Amino acid sequence: MDDTTRSGERWLAPFTPEHEEFRRTIGRFIREEVLPRHADWEQQGCVPRELWRKAGRIGMLLTNIPDEYGGGGGDFLYTVVVLEEIALSLASGITGFTTHSDIVAPYLLNFGTEAQKKANLPGMASGDIVASVAMTEPGAGSDLKAIRTTAVRSSAGYVINGQKTFITNGYHADRVLIVAKTDPEAGARGISLFWADTATPGFKRGRLLDKVGQKAQDTCELFFQDMEVPHDALVGEENKGFGYLMKELARERLMIAVRCAAALDAALDWTIAYTKERQAFGKPLLDNQHIRFKLADIKTLARATRSLVDSSILRYMKGELRSEDAAMAKLWATEATRAIDDLLQFHGGYGYMREYAIGRAYTDVRPNRIYGGSSEIMREIIARSL
Ligand SMILES: Cc1cc2nc3c(=O)[nH]c(=O)nc-3n(C[C@H](O)[C@H](O)[C@H](O)COP(=O)(O)OP(=O)(O)OC[C@H]3O[C@@H](n4cnc5c(N)ncnc54)[C@H](O)[C@@H]3O)c2cc1C
């Protein structure tokens, strides 16, 4: 790996020796505990539940949550390290670790009550509790206001009815942050968030969805039928959920951009190595000007992506990353991964084989242009700032 892509020369993202030590720990964990069995888990459609506890033991979960709640107490660069190491090693089956740690946990940290934080964050950090966020429904993804899941007040709390789809970690989830309508007539102003225990009667999981890539990462449908949750399952204030989502989605979009910048760097490195080695017409592939120029373009693209993503990380850490900035980082970095198609091309037929990293990278990066808000929605957000 080119040392400008991990921490060396990353002046915009100031990693310290402690981040480097943490990076080595995460890299070792992935090499020893994840990669040797990843292909089996791809067949199964999920990683084993025990892997979550192993990850908890080495401090891989909730790195950016304060230690008083059992988290690592680190800054956002620890999250970046985890995202990058997963992306660089193609351990896509544990992509959901970062959804759990850096997308779901911050909702509790930022909007939850002290009791909700104390009851859940330590267990999430240890891997004893696995968490998901359930926004998307069969009839509503990009247009979140159009969700149909409802939460109706009852004497004991709220009764939730509805259905969610494409939910990361849904298969193993012990808790789900459910996005539901508490005032169906009020559009975005009628949405609330609920922290639900999946042991509650009325909760049902659907099948593991058969995805094009990221095959070891569980993605599931969820069903709620007269599922009664207590009053204190409400996260934050009633009908304020949409605002909470918009606030947290900026962080999620930055995380996706970080992952894509790393994936593009890794795919480029594999391709440079491959084209130096592979011979055709009596010379290495890289000796052809067409391939050299194409790789030069992609190297430039990867460097530009890295610069935008690292400066966005820095702005996020200073509290200055606006929603349109996060959208630009996500749009640019995810669209840049289209270059992985060219990188696959230079591997010839081998590129199309899943045993080659480039083939898996090609399918694994694809949903980044869809989830967390699609490229089209990113353009809408950016356009609103014009
Ligand atoms: C692997 C994977 C994991 C996921 N994990 C989760 C999860 O953990 N939790 C969760 O809640 N969701 C999750 N999702 C769902 C994801 O967030 C949605 O798929 C995404 O928001 C798009 O919604 P949709 O699929 O309903 O597409 P649609 O909203 O139906 O959009 C279809 C197409 O139309 C385009 N489009 C829509 N509106 C406009 C417009 N106004 N202008 C131009 N184009 C438009 C979209 O960009 C897209 O290209 C996951 C999805 C995948 C693939």
PDBQT file of the ligand as one rigid body, heavy atoms in Angstrom, charges set to zero:
ROOT
HETATM    1  C1  LIG A 401     -26.522  -3.034   1.052  1.00  0.00    +0.000 C 
HETATM    2  C2  LIG A 401     -27.528  -2.064   1.556  1.00  0.00    +0.000 A 
HETATM    3  C3  LIG A 401     -27.595  -1.793   2.922  1.00  0.00    +0.000 A 
HETATM    4  C4  LIG A 401     -28.546  -0.905   3.420  1.00  0.00    +0.000 A 
HETATM    5  N1  LIG A 401     -28.636  -0.704   4.772  1.00  0.00    +0.000 NA
HETATM    6  C5  LIG A 401     -29.660   0.059   5.266  1.00  0.00    +0.000 A 
HETATM    7  C6  LIG A 401     -29.868   0.192   6.676  1.00  0.00    +0.000 A 
HETATM    8  O1  LIG A 401     -29.087  -0.343   7.487  1.00  0.00    +0.000 OA
HETATM    9  N2  LIG A 401     -30.925   0.913   7.112  1.00  0.00    +0.000 N 
HETATM   10  C7  LIG A 401     -31.781   1.523   6.251  1.00  0.00    +0.000 A 
HETATM   11  O2  LIG A 401     -32.722   2.148   6.707  1.00  0.00    +0.000 OA
HETATM   12  N3  LIG A 401     -31.617   1.426   4.894  1.00  0.00    +0.000 NA
HETATM   13  C8  LIG A 401     -30.584   0.706   4.397  1.00  0.00    +0.000 A 
HETATM   14  N4  LIG A 401     -30.411   0.588   3.018  1.00  0.00    +0.000 N 
HETATM   15  C9  LIG A 401     -31.368   1.222   2.137  1.00  0.00    +0.000 C 
HETATM   16  C10 LIG A 401     -30.843   2.433   1.369  1.00  0.00    +0.000 C 
HETATM   17  O3  LIG A 401     -30.618   3.509   2.227  1.00  0.00    +0.000 OA
HETATM   18  C11 LIG A 401     -31.844   2.733   0.248  1.00  0.00    +0.000 C 
HETATM   19  O4  LIG A 401     -31.765   1.680  -0.693  1.00  0.00    +0.000 OA
HETATM   20  C12 LIG A 401     -31.587   4.076  -0.428  1.00  0.00    +0.000 C 
HETATM   21  O5  LIG A 401     -31.878   5.134   0.448  1.00  0.00    +0.000 OA
HETATM   22  C13 LIG A 401     -32.401   4.250  -1.721  1.00  0.00    +0.000 C 
HETATM   23  O6  LIG A 401     -33.747   4.002  -1.479  1.00  0.00    +0.000 OA
HETATM   24  P1  LIG A 401     -34.573   2.996  -2.438  1.00  0.00    +0.000 P 
HETATM   25  O7  LIG A 401     -33.789   1.746  -2.536  1.00  0.00    +0.000 OA
HETATM   26  O8  LIG A 401     -35.953   2.912  -1.924  1.00  0.00    +0.000 OA
HETATM   27  O9  LIG A 401     -34.548   3.672  -3.850  1.00  0.00    +0.000 OA
HETATM   28  P2  LIG A 401     -35.597   4.769  -4.389  1.00  0.00    +0.000 P 
HETATM   29  O10 LIG A 401     -35.783   5.830  -3.373  1.00  0.00    +0.000 OA
HETATM   30  O11 LIG A 401     -36.798   4.086  -4.917  1.00  0.00    +0.000 OA
HETATM   31  O12 LIG A 401     -34.788   5.385  -5.610  1.00  0.00    +0.000 OA
HETATM   32  C14 LIG A 401     -34.636   4.688  -6.848  1.00  0.00    +0.000 C 
HETATM   33  C15 LIG A 401     -33.778   5.543  -7.775  1.00  0.00    +0.000 C 
HETATM   34  O13 LIG A 401     -34.416   6.781  -8.026  1.00  0.00    +0.000 OA
HETATM   35  C16 LIG A 401     -33.552   7.855  -7.684  1.00  0.00    +0.000 C 
HETATM   36  N5  LIG A 401     -34.326   8.977  -7.159  1.00  0.00    +0.000 N 
HETATM   37  C17 LIG A 401     -35.194   8.988  -6.127  1.00  0.00    +0.000 A 
HETATM   38  N6  LIG A 401     -35.663  10.226  -5.933  1.00  0.00    +0.000 NA
HETATM   39  C18 LIG A 401     -35.090  11.021  -6.864  1.00  0.00    +0.000 A 
HETATM   40  C19 LIG A 401     -35.140  12.406  -7.176  1.00  0.00    +0.000 A 
HETATM   41  N7  LIG A 401     -35.889  13.249  -6.464  1.00  0.00    +0.000 N 
HETATM   42  N8  LIG A 401     -34.411  12.872  -8.204  1.00  0.00    +0.000 NA
HETATM   43  C20 LIG A 401     -33.627  12.036  -8.932  1.00  0.00    +0.000 A 
HETATM   44  N9  LIG A 401     -33.510  10.709  -8.674  1.00  0.00    +0.000 NA
HETATM   45  C21 LIG A 401     -34.234  10.212  -7.651  1.00  0.00    +0.000 A 
HETATM   46  C22 LIG A 401     -32.641   7.281  -6.627  1.00  0.00    +0.000 C 
HETATM   47  O14 LIG A 401     -31.445   8.015  -6.535  1.00  0.00    +0.000 OA
HETATM   48  C23 LIG A 401     -32.416   5.888  -7.159  1.00  0.00    +0.000 C 
HETATM   49  O15 LIG A 401     -31.440   5.928  -8.167  1.00  0.00    +0.000 OA
HETATM   50  C24 LIG A 401     -29.434  -0.265   2.517  1.00  0.00    +0.000 A 
HETATM   51  C25 LIG A 401     -29.339  -0.518   1.133  1.00  0.00    +0.000 A 
HETATM   52  C26 LIG A 401     -28.403  -1.398   0.655  1.00  0.00    +0.000 A 
HETATM   53  C27 LIG A 401     -28.323  -1.654  -0.818  1.00  0.00    +0.000 C 
ENDROOT
TORSDOF 0
